[in-house]
Amino acid sequence: MTGPSELSARSAAHKGQRSARGGGGRTPTQSAVHWTEREKYGFLLQLLECPEFLLPERLERRISVEKTKMAAYQLEQKIVNENIRQMDGTDSLHRPELLESLYSQVSHLDSVLSSLEGQIQVLEAVQRSLPRPTHGGSQHDSGTDGHEPDSLEAMRTVLSEGPEPTPGRRAAPCSPHPAELEPAVLLHLERCAHRKTRRQLQLLQNNARSYDSSGRQQRVTSQPESLHGGSEGSLTGSLETLASLASSDRLLDELKLREMTIAQLRGRVLQLERARLDNIPLDPAREISRLQSSVVQLERVRDELTLQNFSLKSKLSEFTQQLSSSGVQGGSEHDAEQQRRIGELETQLHNQRNELEQLRADSAQLRALEARLEESLSRRETTERYLASRQEELTVLKLDLETLQEENTRLKDDLSRVLRQEAEHSSRLVRLSDCESELGRLQEERRLLADSLLRERTLRKQYFNQMEELKGRIRVFCRLRPLSEPERRQGGAAPIDCADPYTLCVGGDKGQREFQFDRVFTEDTSQQRIFDEVESLVQSSMDGYNVCICAYGQTGSGKTHTLLGDEQAPGVAPRAFRRLFELAQARAAQTSCAISTYMLELYNDRLVDLLAPAGARTDEKLEVKKDRRGTVVVSGAALLPCQDAAHLQLLFERAVGARRTGATRMNAASSRSHLVIGVTVEATSRVNGAVTRGKLSLLDLAGSERAAKSGADADQLREANAINKSLSALADVISSLAAEQSFVPYRNSKLTMLMQDSLGGNAKTLMFVNISPAQYNLDETLTSLQYASRVKQITNSAARNADNKEITRLKNVIAKLRQRVDCGQPSLEERDEG
Ligand SMILES: Nc1ncnc2c1ncn2[C@@H]1O[C@H](COP(=O)(O)OP(=O)(O)OP(=O)(O)O)[C@@H](O)[C@H]1O
């Protein structure tokens, strides 16, 4: 069965052959190349067999008829091609026979078109080679019908370089004469003209003969009249005979010239034939050559005979002349003799004519044989060509078959692979649809989880804040540091005991005192444990609260260690930085966080920007202000955005490195200033665009100390004064907040101004009170604990309110007791001392 790919391959091959043969968009020149020289020559011979076709009008008509035929065939071919094109499509699979028949139709049409084009070309070449008919009379007097050229000049002109342009007429368009056609055409034309001249000559001779016989009769019947004074009629007849003879001479000359031209043309045709024979296979060429040489020999014999004929004719005319002259002179004695001789000569002439006719018949037969040979050769050539083309086609088809077989194998492999892939693909599709439904379910689940997570988060925040509320806005943690070696040597540890995680018992001269805090951390508490307690506040700053974590205590009590720590044991600050960025990362899907920082030092009541580049640090006064949202800002201080925790840590280390420290008797690296680290967090919700702003303030306060004890010099005394002043202002603020006074003296110190937005209000504050365990520092420890207790009083509003009521009651009791003292009863202090 013929497959569609095979058919299309064959179609392509067929089209390739057609285009190679000049099919499709052929030009006449291209077609002529494929209409062989032999075919052209055969057609030309056929044409010359019917000389009436050489008339210009007929040629014209024939050309136009052939062109019309060609147009019709071309149209038909187009239709068949269109059918093939459609058949090459989907239907071709089911109708291979129809397609085959269409292909054979196309081949047939191709060959017909090629033949028609060749014929047209030959006809046009013949037309071009003919002299153009002139309008208004013939330029060359042919003496016939005005169309048949018989003028020698015209022939020569055509033979040499084509027709001369005549005056009033433009030269023929410059189309080249096919060199091999012109001599053959001219030869034929010349032969036609030759035959005509000979017919005329024959006519003249017949006339002369009839006149001669009538003259003789006249002479026989009217001899007595001619003897008496001559006859006028016989004179007229003699003159006509002379005229006929003269015209006969002219015709004879013309015949000679024509025969010479014919000989020339024949030689040229032979030359061309020989050249053509070079291209013809060996045996037929030899055969044609042999036949042609015999034709030439025959023609030579015929020419000789023709010459003899001429000489006889001339002799005859001489005799006729003599005869007529002797007739004019009144007869001669040798009449009978001459008549006999004339009779003999005429017989001889007649015989020679018969011979000549015989030769001509032989020649015609030879030509017919030659034509048949040509025909059979051409048929053989056509068959050979057809066989060769079939052979080529067969080779191409074999190659096509091999290619198709390979293609088929490859396609089978492809098909099996594709089928395998399709099976895999369909199983994958099933899996994919399962996955899709699973994904849909998971997405729904995720959405529900996200909703519940949001609800949970909101609740968590709510509970967290409630818990923080319960813990109090101000929380106080107490941290006891380990006893150092110098302290051990200087009297050892003070009687400080941690009764429970919230109670610290300190023994002293006035007995043991108890201090309650939110948490009490003993000397063995790790930095991580401390941070675990602080972490919730760091989270609050992410939730939009202002959070302040500060460390208070005498110098060397461990404030810096708690807040900043060192490389081995990082304090609250570096851990808080890391936690902030972890929280920002965890919430990245819901909120985008922008974290910035400023780091300041308050030294001798003067603010210093610790993040300003070293060279750029000037004495420019930094001012503490509040923005429209009530947040404290320091104008002139750098507020640097931080990309990540490492960046913030780097800035922190830079600031700590720039901080002012000095050696005291109490601490080799004592902080002589308050360190304020502010980390602002601006969180923008990706859901609704809501912005929350929080701040984490870390405050490492300078050590509270007694100047004499710390061994301070004049500068250090000034530093200590400033430090104590600011700490006292901080205590005042906290007292005011505790007493819920309407006025809180924030502006008494730069420190309190700076901490305004982180103390009181909605702010959450955590104070570490750091204490030394040394007996040597017991007084300072007690002072610190009392200070922290004051702060603790405002940690819980409910408790605070209760405390306040209690204080009021006690104050009333004191007042009554004072009245009793005034009445001789002991006072409260006296009772306590007792
Ligand atoms: N909990 C602790 N565990 C171990 N060592 C501690 C602890 N607390 C403080 N120290 C050590 O005590 C010394 C003094 O601590 P730190 O410098 O933190 O005191 P300070 O209160 O900041 O002093 P100043 O106010 O003078 O700056 C340091 O050497 C520190 O390492």
The ligand as an ORCA input file, in Angstrom:
! r2SCAN-3c Opt
* xyz 0 1
  N      27.432     37.951     87.098
  C      28.761     38.090     86.961
  N      29.525     36.969     86.815
  C      30.881     37.084     86.694
  N      31.555     38.237     86.684
  C      30.858     39.386     86.836
  C      29.433     39.364     86.941
  N      29.027     40.616     87.072
  C      30.134     41.399     87.024
  N      31.240     40.664     86.876
  C      32.609     41.171     86.762
  O      32.776     42.235     87.622
  C      33.554     43.278     87.075
  C      32.816     44.585     87.090
  O      31.676     44.480     86.296
  P      31.062     45.628     85.416
  O      32.141     46.331     84.694
  O      29.995     45.035     84.638
  O      30.525     46.592     86.534
  P      29.737     47.980     86.332
  O      28.645     47.946     87.231
  O      29.428     48.097     84.912
  O      30.825     49.047     86.696
  P      30.872     50.601     86.251
  O      29.667     51.216     86.740
  O      32.070     51.096     86.982
  O      31.014     50.512     84.864
  C      33.881     42.836     85.692
  O      35.134     42.324     85.669
  C      32.880     41.764     85.436
  O      33.367     40.789     84.585
*
